Amino acid sequence: MVLRAFTPAIRAELPFLLPSIAGTVRQGSLSTFVYTHLAGSTRSIEELSACSDALAKEIGIALAAVHDLPQALVNNADLPSYTANEFRQRKLNELDQAATTGKIPTILLRRWEHALEDVALWRFNPCVVHGDLHEDNLLVDGDRVTALTGWTDLRIGDPADDFAWLVASNEQSFVEAVLRHYTEARRDKADNHLLRRAALLAEFALAQYLVKALAAGHAAMTAEAEAMLKSLADDIGEQEAADEAAAGETAAAAPAPAQPGVSASSGVTASSSNTASSGVTAAAQAAASATTPAVTVSAVPTPAVSVAPIPGAGPGATETDPGDDAPTASETSTAAIRIVQTAATDAPEDSSSAESDGQPGASAEDGSADGPSEDDPSAAGEAGLQGADNR
């Protein structure tokens, strides 16, 4: 009786033929319908997937024509109609029913439940769908789709329903070709998750088949459904294991992030792997790249800082001669390391003066008599650090 909803005007706009009732024969309570002959024949999914792009285009155009039918056609015939959320909730209820059988592998139940709880996956515009489309309801003549049959499940729902049989074929190039032509032919834009939902519905059809077999008490159908579900679970388990292994290899091959250096209060950063004798060079390089460095370090071959022991900081320290240029006790910093600004490289008179005295990069302070030699900057740094530890 669904075919009566297709008026002659609607039939004329479709790129394929629909069955037409030529007459009926009644025998008691039984009614037999006689349909007009439709040209074409059915083909297996393997034959369809191996066909030319012209037939893939015909299938895509046929699907687009069905989904672009006016929804009033379904509503006026009092046929089922579902919103996107209602359709998702209906599938959740069917999943609960299938789970009660105790024959669904756990990996499939978890996979389907997660997919059905992903609300973003189920955001689509409901449209008229065939509802039972597969290769047995598709008549083909050469590279042309001549007719669609089996309209008993016509309804408003998810367009992915009519793609489930295509995705189940596992012929990716064929599916993509049909989807491309379908998208070009449709008046409304197809959503981005259509094929993902189609794959889920194709898997879930096995659970529905199991429920029907159990309800009918058909042992052979039940065993067949269980075998198909087990095979699907094994395939998905292998795929998930392969994906995890690939993700682990990718993470292992990724370079380790650089360890941040030790940042001083002046904003100069030095690598923590440098030793005390090379810390000055690292600090100078970091200061050169800082946005607003607190200390300007010139590119001279000698260290940019010098280290002097604090008066009285250690057992080997002596009092500074008042006659020297060293600062008094009140002027001496309590820090073991003092950073002094050196002469810029573009000031030749300062540089030449330092070289003439034989003290390149020398400090403004003179060390004590027992202090380290000024000719050995690394020794000075070690002595200064030792003095700080003794304090």
N, C-alpha and C positions, 0 to 999 in steps of 0.2 A: 504493500500500500504506500510505501515511501515514494515510489516512482511517480505517484500522482501529484506530488508536490512540484515536480518539474513541469512547468507550463511549456507550451510550444515556443513561446518567446525566449525562455531561458535555454531550452534545448538548442535553439538556433544560434545562440552565442557561444556555445561550447565547441572546442576544437575536436571533439570526439563524439561518438554516438552513445546513447544510453539504451538499455533494454526497454522495449515497449510491449505492453500487454496486448496480444492479439485476440484473446478470448479466455474464457474459463469453462471448466467442466466440473460439475458437482456430482459426487457419488455419495449420497447420504450426508454425513457430516464432514466429508472430506472435499476440499476444493482444489482443483488442479488448474494452474495458470499456464497459458500458452503464450510464449514470447516470439517476437519477430526475430528473424535470423540476423545475426551480426557478422560482418566480414572479419577476417583475421583469426589468429590462433594464439594460444598461450605458449610461452617459452620459459625455460628454467632460468633461475637467477644467474647461472653460469653463462648461459647463452646471451642473456641480456647484457651482462657486464663485459662480454667480449665483442659487443656490437660496435658500430661506428658512432662517432660523435653526433651524427644526425639523429639517431634514435635516442641518444641521451638528451638531446635538445627537445625532442618530442615528449619524452617523459616529464622533463622539467616544465614545459609549457602546459601539459595536462594537469600536473599538480597545482600550478599557479592558477589555472582556470577554476579548479575546484575550490581553492582557498579564497578566491575572490568572488565567489557566489554571494548574493545578498543574504544576510542573516535572517531576513524576514521569511525566506523560504523554509527555514528550519522552525522558526517560531510559529509560523502559521500552521504548520503541520503538527504542532505540539510534540516536537521531538526534543530529546535532551539538550540542555544548554548549560555550559559550565564557564565560570570565570577562571582566571589563572589560579587564584588561591583555592577555589573550590576543586579544581582539577588536581592540584597538589595534595589537598587534604583527602581527596578520594583515593589517591595512590597510597597515602600513608595508611589509610584504613585497610586497603587491600594487603599492604605489607604486614600489618598486624595479624590479619587473618592467615596469611601464609606462614608466619612465624609460629602460630599455634600448632601447625602440623608436626613440628620438630624434625622436619626433613630438609630444611634449608641450611646449607653450610653457613657457619658463623661469619666467615669472611664476606659472604654475599649480603647477609643481613646488615652487617656494619657498613658496607659500601653503599647499599641502597638507602639506608637510613641517613647517612651523612649527606648524600646527594639530595634527598627529599627535604632535609632541614636547611639546605642552602637556598634561602629565599631569593637571592639575586639570580639564581639559575632558572627560576620559574617566573620571571617577569616577561611575559609575552602578550601580544594582542590576540585574544581568542578569535577564531574564524571558523567558517564552515569546513569540516573535515569529512573525508570519506569514512574513516573509522575502521576499515577492514581491508586496507589496500595491500596487496601483495601480488606476486607474479601470476597467480591463478586467476586474478580478477582484472588482468591487463591483456587486452587483445591487440596483437601486433601483426601488421602485414608489411613485410619488407622492413624499411626504416621509418615506418609510420605507425603511430598509435591510432587504432581505429575505434576502440570502444573501451569503456570501463564498466564493469559489472559488480554485483555484490554490494548493494547500497543499503543493506538492512541496518547498519550501525551509523548512519548519517547523523551528525550532531554538530554542535558548536563547541569547540574545545581547542586543544593544543595542536598546532600544525605539525609538530614533531611526530605525532601519531602516524602520519602518512609517510614518514621517512624511516621509520623503524625497520621495515623490511629491507630497505636499501643498505642501511648501516650494518645490518646483520650479515650481509653478503661478504663483508671484509674486503671488498674491492674498492680501495680508497680512490683511485683515479676515476672510476665510474661514478662513485658517489659525488665527488667534487665537480665532475662535469655536469651532472644532473642539477646539483645545487646552484652552480653558476648560471645555468640557463633559467632555472626557477626564479632566482633573484632578479634577473633581467626582465622576466615576463610579469612578475607580480606588480600590482598597483601599490600595495603597501610594502614597506621595507621589512625584510626578514630580520629577526633578531639574531644576535651573535651567538647565542647558546643553543640554537636549534638542533645542531648535530649532536651536541653533548646530551641533550634530553632524549634524542632519538636513540642513542646508544644505550642509555639507561632503560628506556622503555623496551628495547629489544631484549635486554637481559631479563628484565622483570616479567616479560611474557612467559618465560620458562616457569616462574613461580605460579603464575596464573594457570598455566597448563597443568601443573601438579595439583593445584587445588581442585580444578575441574575433574581430573582423573580420580582423585580421592572421593569426591562427592558422588561420582558415578559408580564407584566401586570397581573400577576397571583396573585389574592388577597389571596387565601388560602396559597400559598407558602410564601408570604410576611408576613402574620400573624404568620406563623410557625417560620420564621426566627427571627422576632421581639421577640417572646416569648423565643426562645432559647438564644438570646443575653441578654435579661433581666435576665434570670436565671443565665447565666454566670457572669453577672455584680454583681448580688447579692452574689454569691459564692465568688467572688474575694474580694468584699467589706468586707464580714465577715472574710475572711482569713487575710486581711490587718489589720483589727481591732484587731484580735487575736494576730497577730505578734507584734503590737504596745503595747498591754497590757503585753505580755510576756517580751518585751524589757524594759518596765517600771519597772516591778517587779525585773528583773535582776539588773537594775541600783540601785533600792532601797535597794536590799540585799547586794550590794557591800560595803565593809568597806570604811569609809571616809579616805581620805589621811591624813597622820600625818602632823600637823602644824609645820613648821620649827621654831627653836628657835631663840633667838636674838643673833646674832654673834658679838662678840667684836672684836676690832682691833687686838688683839693678836691671833685670830683664835679660841678662846674658845667659845663654844656654850652652852647656858643655855636655858632651857625651859621657855617660856613666862608665863606659869601658875604657876611658883614657886614664893613664896613670898620673901621679902627681907631677912628674917632670914634664909631661906633655899637656897638662891642663891649661897652661897659659896660651898655647897655640890654638887649642879648641875654643877657648873663650874668645880669642881675637876673631876667629872665623865666625862664630855665632854673633858677635857684636856687629860685624860688618853687614850681616843680613837682617838685623833687627830694624823695626820701623823707627823707633826713637831710642837709640842706644844711650845708656847712661854714661858710657865711657867710650871715647873715640880712640881706636887703636890704629896706629899707622903701620903700614906694611914694611917693617924694617927687619933685618935678619936677626936682631937681638930681641930678647923678651920685652914685652911692653910693660911689664910690672916687675918690681923687685921686692924682695922680702927681707925684712930686717927684724932681728929679735927684739922683743920688748925689754926695756931696761929692767933688770932684776927678775926676768921671767924664768931663768934657769940657773942651775948651779955654776955654769961656766960663764955667765954674763957678768960684765964689769960696768962700773958707772961711766957714763959718758963724760968726756972732758968738756967742761963749760966753755972752753975756748973754741970748740968745734961749732960747726953750723947746725948741729943736730938740735931738734926741738927740746924744750925742757920737759920735765915729767908731766906738767899740767897740759902740755900740748901734745904729748905722745898718745896716739890712739891705742885703745885696749885691744884692738883686733890684731891678729897675728899677720894678716896680709893687708897691705895697703896698696891701692891702685893709684898710680900717679899718671898724670897726663904727659905723654911724651911729645917731643917736638915734631911738628908735621913734616912730612917728607918734602913739602914745597918750600921749607925755610932753610936754605943752604947754610946761612951763617950759624944757626944753632947746631946743625948737624956737624959742621966742620969743627966747631968748638969742642963738641963731645969727642970727636975722633982725635983731636989734638991732645986731649987729656988722657987718651988711652982708655976711656970709660964709656963705651957706647951703651946707651940705654940705662945709665946709672941712676940711682935713686937720689932724691933730695936729702936723704939721711945717710950718715956714715955709720957703718956697723961698729960694734965694740971691738976692743983689741982681740978678744977671744972669738969673735964671730967669724963666719965663713968668708972666704975670699970673694971679692966682687967679680973676679974673672971667671967664676964658676956659678952661673945663675941657677942651675939645677940644685947645686949644693946649698945655695942660699935658701931656695924654696923649701928644701927638706928641713933645714935648721929652723926656719921660721915656723913651720908646722909643728916641729917637736916642741918649740917653745910654747906654742898655744896649748898643746896637750899637757905640758907640765903645769901651766896655770890652772 
